[in-house]
Amino acid sequence: MMELLTAAVRAIGPGSWQGPLAELIADKGHQLIHVDGNARKRNALMAQLPEVRPTGWDIENGRITIGRAEELSKAQRQLLFETLMAFRPWRKGPFSIFGIDVDTEWRSDLKWERIAPHLAPLKGRRILDVGSSCGYYLMRMAAAEPHLALGLEPYPPLFCQYALLQRWLKLPRVHCLPVKLEELPPMDDYFDTIFHMGVLYHQRSPHDALKQLAALLRPGGELVLETLVLDGNEDLALCPRDRYAKMRNVFFLPTVPCLEAWLAKAGFTDVRCVDRTWTTIEEQHPTSWINTESLPDFLDPGDSGKTVEGYQAPLRAALIARRR
Ligand SMILES: C[S@@+](CC[C@H](N)C(=O)[O-])C[C@H]1O[C@@H](n2cnc3c(N)ncnc32)[C@H](O)[C@@H]1O
């Protein structure tokens, strides 16, 4: 675990951030290895797995495929299945791992297909993926040969999924830090592209988050912002009174014009809304690979256009903007 973190800091390279980053990583590594009960359990499970190097990996119809079934014995495959189950909830994917299909809650490939055609080429770029979860999108980015694809994933169970996948993939240009965006030390003008997808509604101060993203990007760099939005053309944002779609930590759902205004205020230009999509059961669905509820439980049983709280059902927009 610690090697993963130090390799990430090495890959980021020298700069004023090095000291604070090393300190932050030492603390996060300590938490993951010695303090957080969930992470300790997952580390122990990882250590029990056989040291098998897959013959390769691929992306087949949006599914990330690591190794093949015949590369493991029957007993090894059973152990792998049990370990993968112990690493639930598998939210973002899908994956096939040594022949075991991990049918994740989200078909993340659908979002990638909607966004990828609009991106500046990722080859040779320094990329940041905020809220990278198990690393599904980092792996999609890796296929484009970036200089660096760095994820930030503060939730230990999801960071451990990334660690598990990298154990087989060993992608040299892909790294991840178990930190929140707000915890990252200043790295002004460092990144060429930043993905900030499915995170803004969790942030209590969206303006501060967007300002921080602008500072992290070089002038002319690209921000890919994807978030839950409110349907409509007025400059408004919904602030859910309590929960939204049973989620506790949702602060603001702006309309697309409101989001465009936020981006302009935070230092972005050439703002384009490239996608608006209502979340469907095809994209987010219940599966045995999660141990929680999913979309059908979040919607009003009598009106699928509304959440159980009576708000508009989940609508997501993707915007691409350039740093001024
Ligand atoms: C809804 S998921 C989105 C995952 C992925 N980016 C996607 O678009 O499918 C939100 C992710 O952001 C992470 N997250 C939440 N707050 C964050 C923050 N302040 N900084 C970085 N990541 C955060 C969560 O742990 C979670 O993995």
Ligand as a Chemical Component Dictionary entry (heavy atoms), coordinates in Angstrom:
data_LIG
# 
_chem_comp.id                   LIG 
_chem_comp.type                 NON-POLYMER 
_chem_comp.pdbx_formal_charge   0 
_chem_comp.three_letter_code    LIG 
# 
loop_
_chem_comp_atom.comp_id 
_chem_comp_atom.atom_id 
_chem_comp_atom.alt_atom_id 
_chem_comp_atom.type_symbol 
_chem_comp_atom.charge 
_chem_comp_atom.model_Cartn_x 
_chem_comp_atom.model_Cartn_y 
_chem_comp_atom.model_Cartn_z 
_chem_comp_atom.pdbx_ordinal 
LIG C1  C1  C 0  -20.577 9.637  -7.246  1  
LIG S1  S1  S 1  -18.949 9.076  -7.173  2  
LIG C2  C2  C 0  -18.354 9.476  -8.806  3  
LIG C3  C3  C 0  -17.266 8.561  -9.268  4  
LIG C4  C4  C 0  -16.760 8.819  -10.672 5  
LIG N1  N1  N 0  -15.999 10.044 -10.734 6  
LIG C5  C5  C 0  -17.881 8.849  -11.649 7  
LIG O1  O1  O 0  -18.115 9.889  -12.261 8  
LIG O2  O2  O -1 -18.525 7.828  -11.847 9  
LIG C6  C6  C 0  -18.154 10.321 -6.188  10 
LIG C7  C7  C 0  -16.737 9.957  -5.831  11 
LIG O3  O3  O 0  -16.058 11.106 -5.371  12 
LIG C8  C8  C 0  -15.414 10.829 -4.153  13 
LIG N2  N2  N 0  -15.369 12.120 -3.425  14 
LIG C9  C9  C 0  -16.333 12.678 -2.668  15 
LIG N3  N3  N 0  -15.930 13.873 -2.181  16 
LIG C10 C10 C 0  -14.674 14.077 -2.677  17 
LIG C11 C11 C 0  -13.713 15.130 -2.534  18 
LIG N4  N4  N 0  -13.970 16.189 -1.769  19 
LIG N5  N5  N 0  -12.525 15.015 -3.169  20 
LIG C12 C12 C 0  -12.263 13.919 -3.933  21 
LIG N6  N6  N 0  -13.132 12.889 -4.107  22 
LIG C13 C13 C 0  -14.325 12.973 -3.480  23 
LIG C14 C14 C 0  -16.245 9.734  -3.512  24 
LIG O4  O4  O 0  -15.525 8.977  -2.553  25 
LIG C15 C15 C 0  -16.669 8.925  -4.714  26 
LIG O5  O5  O 0  -15.759 7.941  -5.081  27 
# 
loop_
_chem_comp_bond.comp_id 
_chem_comp_bond.atom_id_1 
_chem_comp_bond.atom_id_2 
_chem_comp_bond.value_order 
_chem_comp_bond.pdbx_ordinal 
LIG C1  S1  SING 1  
LIG S1  C2  SING 2  
LIG S1  C6  SING 3  
LIG C2  C3  SING 4  
LIG C3  C4  SING 5  
LIG C4  N1  SING 6  
LIG C4  C5  SING 7  
LIG C5  O1  DOUB 8  
LIG C5  O2  SING 9  
LIG C6  C7  SING 10 
LIG C7  O3  SING 11 
LIG C7  C15 SING 12 
LIG O3  C8  SING 13 
LIG C8  N2  SING 14 
LIG C8  C14 SING 15 
LIG N2  C9  SING 16 
LIG N2  C13 SING 17 
LIG C9  N3  DOUB 18 
LIG N3  C10 SING 19 
LIG C10 C11 SING 20 
LIG C10 C13 DOUB 21 
LIG C11 N4  SING 22 
LIG C11 N5  DOUB 23 
LIG N5  C12 SING 24 
LIG C12 N6  DOUB 25 
LIG N6  C13 SING 26 
LIG C14 O4  SING 27 
LIG C14 C15 SING 28 
LIG C15 O5  SING 29 
# 
